[in-house]
Amino acid sequence: MSSSIVPGLYQHKRLRDARSIRVLMLEPAPTYDSTIRCSLVEVTLDTIDESDYGYTALSYVWGYKKGDQEIICDGETLLVTRNCEKALRTLRDKTATERFWVDAICIDQTMESKGIQERSHQIKLMGEIYRNAVGVIVWLGDSDPTRALGMEHVERVAKYDAMEYNGNYLQRFYAKLMLRRCIKQMWEFSDKNFDSDGNSPLLPILRSPWTLRIWTVQEVAFAQCCGVAFGYKSGYYLLSWGEFSRAMSRLVPVIDVETAIWAAGLALKELLRREISSLIPGKGQVLRDARRVLDILELLHHMQATESRDMVYAIYPILESFGVSLPDPDYLKPVETIYEEMARSIMIATQSLEQLRFVCTCTRKPNLRSWVPDWQDENHLNFGELSFETAYGDSSPVTYLEEGKIAIYGEKVGEVRLRAVSDCRMEGR
């Protein structure tokens, strides 16, 4: 996470407890354009259920790294990014105080040592923060009139999709007819409303930076209840995550290929949400099924982060839920060290060398060890599964000599007599 708040008059107070987080108390406003006013309250995750500070966590993208929009926090000016400001302005209530957890505000984002230390520590709590939230709202930003019409189609499809799943016989029959009509209308709507570049009006909904942002994976995966919000004028559309993802999966096949490619990012989040919610082992349990962890890493490999370290830190809670023990996050460490620690932790947890399939890439960070994957390089060469079974079981192939090196056990099965050189000729050895 890089700083989205410019240090100004407001200064975060140091958290008193290692299990503490801040909850944003968003004050009501009579009009949409009223100044955003809020305050921060410190609570502990251990007692959050017993307190009066149950909160909704916001899942969004910051956009610009530095904030340029003023809000008032505890009576002092705080600068936030435009997307954050728009979400708060749109989601606040007219009469009641709303409680939110927003990373850019609730965590000290300054680049001073105090802020860096706090961010490193709070990363380990991220999974719990989103799991303990009353709900998670995915904020996909504002829409123009054409995108709003597209969102109305999504809403209608979601409505009839739910009826087809949950209704009685007549309702299910009616829902099927209406779904066919909605999809036909979507064809016609897309043909009439393609933009100047020939893109479907649904593409901006899918092409939100949120779709491929690595941080948003855990934010959806750990949510007990998740909704998707899309702003329009002074209000917003709100669908449950299930309704939104199912509706998009029905609509995407009728649109253009480029839209389908971006929809894959949305499908990835839904797949991981199901995988994580149904297959997580108990806390502290060592996971021996290497393929499960590595299959998840395979999917996450295609997500994106501005900060290289975040390709590891953003999935810490996910890996720990699968029994992978990881060192404490530290943004002061070199990227190469963090990637090596990640590789070592996965080898220890899985007792397997299967992650070496991520090492083969056309481009790599120059200072990485040969056995350490470049977790930010999505262009690794996948040679398929490297697993095998033995009649008498197997033993761990990995042991360690010192930092930066690994030692492995193996059996010699032969010698290489020929090898391919750059011009594809064979050379004897």
C-alpha positions as CSV (number, residue, x, y, z in Angstrom):
1,M,0.0,0.0,0.0
2,S,1.4,3.4,-1.0
3,S,0.3,6.6,0.6
4,S,-3.0,8.2,-0.6
5,I,-3.1,10.8,2.1
6,V,-1.0,13.9,2.1
7,P,0.2,14.6,5.7
8,G,-1.4,17.9,6.8
9,L,-3.1,19.2,9.9
10,Y,-4.5,15.8,10.9
11,Q,-2.2,13.3,12.5
12,H,-3.1,9.8,13.4
13,K,-2.6,8.9,17.1
14,R,-0.6,5.8,17.8
15,L,-2.7,2.7,18.4
16,R,-2.6,1.5,22.0
17,D,-3.0,-2.2,21.4
18,A,-1.5,-4.7,18.9
19,R,-5.0,-5.9,18.1
20,S,-6.5,-2.4,17.7
21,I,-8.0,-0.9,14.6
22,R,-9.7,2.5,13.9
23,V,-13.3,2.7,12.9
24,L,-14.5,5.7,10.9
25,M,-17.6,7.4,12.2
26,L,-19.1,9.1,9.1
27,E,-21.5,11.9,10.2
28,P,-24.8,12.3,8.4
29,A,-25.4,15.2,5.9
30,P,-28.7,16.7,4.7
31,T,-27.4,17.2,1.2
32,Y,-25.1,15.4,-1.2
33,D,-22.7,18.4,-1.5
34,S,-22.4,18.9,2.3
35,T,-18.8,18.8,3.7
36,I,-17.7,15.3,4.7
37,R,-17.2,15.2,8.4
38,C,-16.0,12.1,10.4
39,S,-14.1,11.0,13.4
40,L,-11.9,7.9,14.2
41,V,-12.5,5.6,17.2
42,E,-10.0,3.0,18.3
43,V,-11.5,-0.5,19.0
44,T,-9.9,-3.9,19.4
45,L,-10.7,-6.9,17.1
46,D,-11.1,-9.1,20.2
47,T,-14.1,-7.2,21.5
48,I,-15.6,-5.7,18.3
49,D,-18.7,-8.0,18.6
50,E,-19.3,-6.7,22.1
51,S,-18.9,-3.0,21.3
52,D,-21.2,-0.6,19.6
53,Y,-18.7,-0.1,16.7
54,G,-19.8,-2.8,14.2
55,Y,-18.6,-1.4,10.9
56,T,-18.9,-1.8,7.1
57,A,-15.6,-2.3,5.3
58,L,-15.0,-0.5,2.0
59,S,-13.4,-2.3,-0.9
60,Y,-12.2,0.1,-3.6
61,V,-9.2,1.5,-5.4
62,W,-7.5,4.7,-4.4
63,G,-6.8,5.9,-8.0
64,Y,-4.3,8.7,-7.5
65,K,-1.6,8.1,-5.0
66,K,-1.9,11.5,-3.3
67,G,-5.2,12.9,-2.0
68,D,-6.5,16.3,-3.2
69,Q,-10.0,16.2,-1.7
70,E,-10.6,17.8,1.7
71,I,-12.6,16.1,4.4
72,I,-12.9,17.0,8.1
73,C,-11.6,14.3,10.5
74,D,-11.9,15.0,14.2
75,G,-12.2,18.7,13.4
76,E,-9.0,18.8,11.3
77,T,-8.4,18.8,7.5
78,L,-7.5,15.5,5.9
79,L,-6.8,15.0,2.2
80,V,-8.1,11.8,0.5
81,T,-8.3,10.7,-3.1
82,R,-11.2,11.5,-5.3
83,N,-12.5,8.0,-5.5
84,C,-12.4,7.7,-1.7
85,E,-14.2,11.1,-1.3
86,K,-16.8,10.1,-3.8
87,A,-17.6,6.8,-2.0
88,L,-17.9,8.5,1.4
89,R,-20.1,11.3,0.0
90,T,-22.4,8.8,-1.8
91,L,-22.7,6.2,0.9
92,R,-23.2,8.4,3.9
93,D,-26.7,8.6,5.4
94,K,-28.8,11.8,5.7
95,T,-29.8,11.3,9.4
96,A,-27.7,8.6,11.1
97,T,-24.0,8.2,11.7
98,E,-22.5,5.4,9.6
99,R,-19.5,3.3,10.7
100,F,-16.9,2.3,8.1
101,W,-13.5,0.9,7.9
102,V,-11.6,2.5,5.0
103,D,-7.9,1.6,4.7
104,A,-6.7,5.0,3.5
105,I,-8.2,6.8,6.5
106,C,-8.2,4.2,9.2
107,I,-4.5,3.3,8.8
108,D,-1.7,5.8,9.1
109,Q,-0.5,6.2,5.5
110,T,2.3,8.7,6.1
111,M,5.8,7.7,4.9
112,E,7.3,8.4,8.3
113,S,8.6,5.5,10.3
114,K,5.5,5.4,12.6
115,G,3.2,5.2,9.5
116,I,5.3,2.5,7.8
117,Q,5.4,0.4,11.0
118,E,1.7,0.7,11.5
119,R,0.9,-0.4,7.9
120,S,3.2,-3.4,8.2
121,H,1.5,-4.5,11.4
122,Q,-2.1,-3.9,10.2
123,I,-1.5,-6.1,7.1
124,K,-1.5,-9.1,9.3
125,L,-5.0,-8.1,10.6
126,M,-6.5,-7.5,7.2
127,G,-8.2,-10.9,6.9
128,E,-9.8,-10.4,10.4
129,I,-10.8,-6.8,9.6
130,Y,-12.9,-7.9,6.6
131,R,-14.1,-11.1,8.2
132,N,-15.3,-9.3,11.3
133,A,-17.1,-6.5,9.3
134,V,-20.9,-6.4,9.4
135,G,-20.6,-6.3,5.6
136,V,-18.2,-5.3,2.8
137,I,-19.2,-2.8,0.1
138,V,-17.4,-3.0,-3.2
139,W,-17.3,0.6,-4.6
140,L,-16.9,0.6,-8.4
141,G,-17.1,4.3,-8.8
142,D,-19.4,6.7,-10.6
143,S,-21.3,6.1,-13.8
144,D,-22.3,8.2,-16.8
145,P,-25.9,7.8,-18.3
146,T,-24.9,5.0,-20.7
147,R,-23.2,3.0,-18.0
148,A,-26.1,3.6,-15.7
149,L,-28.4,2.1,-18.3
150,G,-26.0,-0.9,-18.5
151,M,-26.3,-1.2,-14.7
152,E,-30.1,-1.3,-15.0
153,H,-29.8,-4.3,-17.3
154,V,-27.6,-5.9,-14.7
155,E,-30.1,-5.2,-12.0
156,R,-33.0,-6.7,-14.0
157,V,-31.0,-9.8,-14.9
158,A,-30.0,-10.2,-11.2
159,K,-33.7,-10.0,-10.2
160,Y,-34.9,-12.7,-12.6
161,D,-31.8,-14.8,-11.9
162,A,-32.7,-14.9,-8.2
163,M,-36.3,-15.7,-9.1
164,E,-35.2,-18.6,-11.2
165,Y,-33.1,-20.0,-8.4
166,N,-35.5,-19.4,-5.5
167,G,-39.1,-19.1,-6.9
168,N,-41.9,-21.7,-7.2
169,Y,-42.6,-23.4,-10.5
170,L,-44.5,-20.5,-12.1
171,Q,-42.0,-18.0,-10.9
172,R,-39.1,-20.0,-12.3
173,F,-40.9,-20.4,-15.7
174,Y,-41.6,-16.6,-15.8
175,A,-38.0,-15.8,-14.8
176,K,-36.7,-17.9,-17.7
177,L,-38.8,-16.0,-20.2
178,M,-37.8,-12.6,-18.7
179,L,-34.1,-13.6,-18.7
180,R,-34.3,-14.4,-22.4
181,R,-35.9,-11.0,-23.0
182,C,-33.3,-9.2,-20.9
183,I,-30.5,-10.9,-22.8
184,K,-32.1,-10.0,-26.1
185,Q,-32.5,-6.4,-25.0
186,M,-28.8,-6.4,-23.9
187,W,-27.8,-7.4,-27.5
188,E,-29.9,-4.5,-28.8
189,F,-28.6,-2.1,-26.2
190,S,-25.0,-3.0,-26.9
191,D,-25.5,-2.5,-30.6
192,K,-26.9,0.9,-30.2
193,N,-24.6,2.2,-27.4
194,F,-21.1,1.1,-28.4
195,D,-18.7,4.0,-27.7
196,S,-16.4,5.6,-30.2
197,D,-13.9,2.8,-29.8
198,G,-16.5,0.1,-30.4
199,N,-16.7,-1.1,-26.8
200,S,-19.7,-2.4,-25.1
201,P,-21.3,-0.1,-22.5
202,L,-20.8,-2.8,-19.9
203,L,-17.0,-2.7,-20.4
204,P,-16.4,0.3,-18.1
205,I,-18.2,-1.6,-15.3
206,L,-15.9,-4.5,-15.7
207,R,-12.8,-2.5,-16.6
208,S,-12.7,-0.8,-13.2
209,P,-9.2,-1.0,-11.8
210,W,-10.8,-2.8,-8.8
211,T,-11.3,-5.9,-10.9
212,L,-7.6,-6.8,-11.2
213,R,-6.3,-5.2,-8.0
214,I,-4.6,-7.8,-5.8
215,W,-5.8,-6.2,-2.5
216,T,-9.5,-6.6,-3.4
217,V,-9.2,-10.4,-3.6
218,Q,-9.1,-10.9,0.2
219,E,-11.6,-8.1,0.7
220,V,-14.3,-10.1,-1.1
221,A,-13.1,-13.6,-0.1
222,F,-13.3,-12.9,3.7
223,A,-16.6,-10.9,3.6
224,Q,-19.5,-12.4,5.5
225,C,-21.9,-10.3,3.5
226,C,-20.8,-8.5,0.3
227,G,-22.5,-5.9,-1.9
228,V,-21.5,-4.0,-5.0
229,A,-22.2,-0.3,-5.3
230,F,-22.1,1.9,-8.3
231,G,-22.7,5.6,-8.0
232,Y,-25.1,7.6,-10.2
233,K,-25.9,11.3,-9.7
234,S,-26.5,11.7,-5.9
235,G,-27.4,8.0,-5.4
236,Y,-26.1,4.6,-6.2
237,Y,-27.0,1.1,-7.4
238,L,-26.5,-1.7,-4.9
239,L,-26.5,-5.4,-5.6
240,S,-25.4,-8.3,-3.5
241,W,-22.1,-9.9,-4.7
242,G,-23.9,-13.1,-5.7
243,E,-26.5,-11.2,-7.7
244,F,-23.9,-9.1,-9.4
245,S,-21.4,-11.9,-10.3
246,R,-24.2,-14.2,-11.6
247,A,-25.8,-11.5,-13.6
248,M,-22.5,-10.5,-15.2
249,S,-21.8,-14.2,-16.0
250,R,-25.1,-14.4,-17.9
251,L,-24.6,-11.1,-19.8
252,V,-20.9,-11.4,-20.7
253,P,-21.3,-14.2,-23.3
254,V,-23.6,-12.0,-25.4
255,I,-21.1,-9.1,-25.6
256,D,-17.7,-8.5,-27.2
257,V,-14.6,-10.5,-26.6
258,E,-12.7,-7.7,-24.8
259,T,-15.5,-7.5,-22.3
260,A,-15.3,-11.3,-21.7
261,I,-11.5,-10.9,-21.0
262,W,-12.1,-8.4,-18.2
263,A,-15.0,-10.5,-16.9
264,A,-12.5,-13.2,-16.2
265,G,-11.1,-11.0,-13.4
266,L,-14.5,-10.8,-11.9
267,A,-14.9,-14.6,-12.2
268,L,-11.6,-15.1,-10.5
269,K,-12.8,-13.3,-7.4
270,E,-16.0,-15.4,-7.3
271,L,-14.0,-18.6,-7.7
272,L,-11.6,-17.6,-4.9
273,R,-14.4,-16.5,-2.7
274,R,-16.0,-20.0,-3.0
275,E,-12.6,-21.8,-2.6
276,I,-11.6,-19.9,0.5
277,S,-15.0,-20.0,2.2
278,S,-15.4,-23.7,1.7
279,L,-11.9,-25.2,1.8
280,I,-10.0,-23.3,4.5
281,P,-8.4,-25.7,7.0
282,G,-8.4,-24.9,10.7
283,K,-6.2,-22.1,11.9
284,G,-2.6,-23.3,12.5
285,Q,-3.2,-26.5,10.6
286,V,-0.2,-27.4,8.3
287,L,-1.4,-27.9,4.7
288,R,0.2,-30.8,2.8
289,D,-1.9,-30.4,-0.4
290,A,0.6,-28.4,-2.3
291,R,-1.5,-28.2,-5.4
292,R,-4.3,-26.3,-3.6
293,V,-2.1,-23.5,-2.5
294,L,-0.2,-23.4,-5.8
295,D,-3.5,-23.4,-7.8
296,I,-4.6,-20.4,-5.8
297,L,-1.2,-18.7,-6.5
298,E,-1.6,-19.5,-10.1
299,L,-4.9,-17.6,-10.2
300,L,-3.6,-14.7,-8.1
301,H,-0.5,-14.4,-10.4
302,H,-2.6,-12.4,-12.9
303,M,-3.7,-9.7,-10.4
304,Q,-1.9,-6.4,-10.2
305,A,-0.3,-4.1,-7.7
306,T,1.5,-0.8,-7.9
307,E,3.9,-1.7,-5.1
308,S,5.9,-4.9,-5.8
309,R,5.8,-5.9,-2.1
310,D,2.0,-5.9,-2.2
311,M,1.9,-8.9,-4.5
312,V,3.0,-10.9,-1.4
313,Y,1.6,-8.8,1.4
314,A,-1.9,-8.5,-0.1
315,I,-2.4,-12.3,0.0
316,Y,-0.9,-12.9,3.5
317,P,-4.3,-13.5,5.2
318,I,-5.3,-15.9,2.4
319,L,-2.1,-18.0,2.7
320,E,-2.2,-18.0,6.5
321,S,-5.7,-19.3,6.4
322,F,-4.3,-22.3,4.4
323,G,-1.7,-23.0,7.1
324,V,1.2,-21.1,5.5
325,S,3.3,-19.5,8.3
326,L,4.7,-16.2,7.1
327,P,7.2,-13.7,8.7
328,D,5.8,-10.3,9.8
329,P,5.3,-7.9,7.0
330,D,8.0,-5.2,6.7
331,Y,7.9,-2.5,4.0
332,L,11.5,-1.6,4.8
333,K,12.8,-5.0,3.5
334,P,14.0,-5.3,-0.1
335,V,11.5,-6.8,-2.5
336,E,13.9,-9.7,-3.3
337,T,14.0,-10.6,0.4
338,I,10.2,-10.5,0.7
339,Y,9.8,-12.8,-2.3
340,E,12.4,-15.2,-1.0
341,E,10.6,-15.4,2.4
342,M,7.4,-16.1,0.6
343,A,9.0,-18.9,-1.4
344,R,10.6,-20.4,1.7
345,S,7.3,-20.3,3.7
346,I,5.4,-22.1,0.9
347,M,8.1,-24.8,0.6
348,I,8.0,-25.4,4.4
349,A,4.2,-25.5,4.6
350,T,3.7,-27.7,1.5
351,Q,6.9,-29.8,1.8
352,S,7.0,-29.5,-1.9
353,L,9.1,-28.0,-4.7
354,E,6.0,-27.5,-7.0
355,Q,6.2,-23.7,-6.8
356,L,9.3,-24.0,-9.0
357,R,6.9,-24.0,-11.9
358,F,6.5,-20.2,-11.3
359,V,10.3,-19.6,-11.7
360,C,10.4,-20.0,-15.5
361,T,9.7,-16.5,-16.9
362,C,11.0,-14.5,-19.7
363,T,11.7,-11.5,-17.5
364,R,12.7,-11.6,-13.8
365,K,14.0,-9.2,-11.2
366,P,17.8,-9.4,-11.6
367,N,18.6,-10.0,-7.9
368,L,16.2,-12.9,-7.3
369,R,17.6,-16.3,-6.4
370,S,17.1,-18.9,-9.1
371,W,14.6,-20.8,-7.0
372,V,12.5,-17.8,-6.0
373,P,9.5,-16.8,-8.2
374,D,9.0,-13.3,-9.3
375,W,5.5,-12.9,-7.8
376,Q,4.8,-9.8,-9.9
377,D,5.6,-11.3,-13.2
378,E,2.5,-12.8,-14.6
379,N,4.2,-14.2,-17.7
380,H,5.7,-17.3,-16.1
381,L,5.9,-20.4,-18.3
382,N,3.5,-23.0,-17.0
383,F,4.7,-26.5,-17.8
384,G,1.8,-28.2,-16.1
385,E,1.7,-30.1,-12.9
386,L,4.9,-31.5,-11.6
387,S,3.3,-33.8,-9.0
388,F,3.7,-37.6,-8.7
389,E,2.8,-40.4,-6.4
390,T,4.9,-43.2,-4.9
391,A,3.8,-46.6,-3.6
392,Y,5.5,-46.1,-0.3
393,G,4.7,-42.5,0.3
394,D,7.3,-39.7,0.0
395,S,9.6,-37.7,2.2
396,S,10.3,-34.0,2.3
397,P,12.7,-33.0,-0.5
398,V,13.6,-29.7,1.1
399,T,16.1,-28.7,3.8
400,Y,17.9,-25.4,4.3
401,L,21.6,-24.6,4.9
402,E,21.5,-20.8,5.2
403,E,19.6,-17.7,4.1
404,G,19.6,-17.4,0.3
405,K,20.3,-21.1,-0.3
406,I,18.3,-24.3,-0.2
407,A,19.4,-27.9,-0.2
408,I,17.3,-30.6,-1.6
409,Y,17.3,-34.4,-1.5
410,G,17.0,-36.4,-4.7
411,E,18.2,-39.5,-6.6
412,K,20.3,-39.5,-9.6
413,V,18.4,-41.0,-12.5
414,G,20.8,-40.4,-15.4
415,E,23.0,-37.9,-17.2
416,V,22.2,-35.3,-19.9
417,R,24.1,-36.2,-23.1
418,L,22.7,-33.6,-25.4
419,R,21.3,-30.1,-24.8
420,A,19.7,-27.5,-27.0
421,V,21.6,-24.3,-27.7
422,S,20.1,-20.9,-28.7
423,D,19.9,-21.7,-32.4
424,C,18.1,-25.0,-31.7
425,R,21.0,-27.2,-32.7
426,M,21.9,-30.1,-30.4
427,E,25.2,-30.0,-28.6
428,G,26.8,-33.1,-27.0
429,R,28.1,-33.2,-23.5
